[in-house]
């Protein structure tokens, strides 16, 4: 391992600390009785508070001034100034702790614990007057330096990808990023509370599956040595949750990690989180109303308002949302009625509309490509798109009055799909035929076609009640609710190419 000059200096400081009898990584606890945010919020309204504080965090800056110095300490809630006076931290004749340790051997990034009392400096800044100081962890690498110019703060990373590769550093030098992940947790808690109040059961289903299903996507494949068999990382948990509906539960949901071996973009990560919900004796119209209610509730819980700023757009989640059929919205944006076109006609139409296709794409994917290219980006406010062609939806129930269509909807917000939902297909004979049609698509070269799951068909043959199902992307919803431009901003450790 090649060390930089700064890293060599820090290791020399480490050795000198050890020679002075100071453990740079002590094992004993350090009791913390307050946080920087609590001090800054409550002092000096009550000056009797914070006269015996014990607080810990990283040194983020230092100003050495002879026998007294200032430093800035950052804990998980913010930053606060420290005032360190030599005669207070070294009450005896030995001034080594201040003159050698604090002034020379401690560095920016080191984690320390301090005890003292809070006061306000002549410059009006709330400050901790340090009476005791203890090194809790030595930082052997220098932190990226935050750049400031003309009252503007610039990102400390010269390479933006470093933020995602080294999220721990991003959180240290850009502490405001923590708020995104705090909001993500609050979002999940809001959704979970909403579902629990309705008495739906949170469950867990397998991530490693002998057959992948529940969506049209290419899977990741692995191998189990003991069972001597190929397994797949799940692309969805739909088929297992519907097995539980067959088993007698009226409503089940799961926050699941799913995996799809396909393209990456600022809207796609190969490992992502979604919430899937299945409720017996309901249909897709009922589920649309629930989605409106749930997402509106989340916006209110996170922002106190149904209006959320996304980029430069103000998105309003107040109910009711707009609703259009798939063919209706395509006709609105293209002026063409494609509802009765066969595959050949659709290909010609897509060509005239300058929508790129590939040879293996069948009727359903051609329609989806036209919608995705010409309609979806224009749907900014929350909008439901309903009644999809049967070729696009192998797990959805046929529409009772519209031949060739199924009872399905997607919610589109800010030009991107947020969720997908059906009246679930519970006819095992029809489901088998749909699976067989998917196998034919696979023979044409469609590597996202579904597998035929005999056990799932067997479960349906025992009888599944009419059921409404939903899958909603947690990462994309977090992007919207935190005004984050990329999915990488809302996942702690997004997938990245190997470092060069």
Secondary structure as UniProt FT lines:
FT   HELIX           5..19
FT   TURN            20..21
FT   TURN            24..25
FT   HELIX           36..42
FT   TURN            43..48
FT   STRAND          53..65
FT   TURN            66..67
FT   STRAND          68..75
FT   TURN            76..77
FT   STRAND          78..85
FT   HELIX           86..89
FT   HELIX           97..105
FT   TURN            108..109
FT   STRAND          111..120
FT   TURN            122..123
FT   STRAND          126..137
FT   STRAND          147..149
FT   TURN            150..151
FT   STRAND          152..154
FT   HELIX           160..165
FT   HELIX           167..173
FT   HELIX           175..177
FT   HELIX           178..197
FT   TURN            198..199
FT   STRAND          201..202
FT   STRAND          208..209
FT   STRAND          220..224
FT   TURN            225..228
FT   STRAND          229..233
FT   HELIX           238..246
FT   TURN            247..248
FT   STRAND          251..259
FT   TURN            266..267
FT   STRAND          271..280
FT   HELIX           284..303
FT   STRAND          307..310
FT   TURN            311..312
FT   STRAND          313..316
FT   STRAND          322..325
FT   HELIX           326..334
FT   TURN            339..340
FT   HELIX           343..352
FT   TURN            353..354
FT   TURN            359..360
FT   HELIX           363..374
FT   HELIX           376..378
FT   STRAND          383..389
FT   HELIX           390..392
FT   TURN            394..395
FT   TURN            403..404
FT   STRAND          405..413
FT   TURN            414..415
FT   STRAND          416..424
FT   HELIX           428..443
FT   TURN            444..445
FT   TURN            447..448
FT   HELIX           454..461
FT   STRAND          467..473
FT   HELIX           474..482
FT   HELIX           487..489
FT   TURN            492..493
//
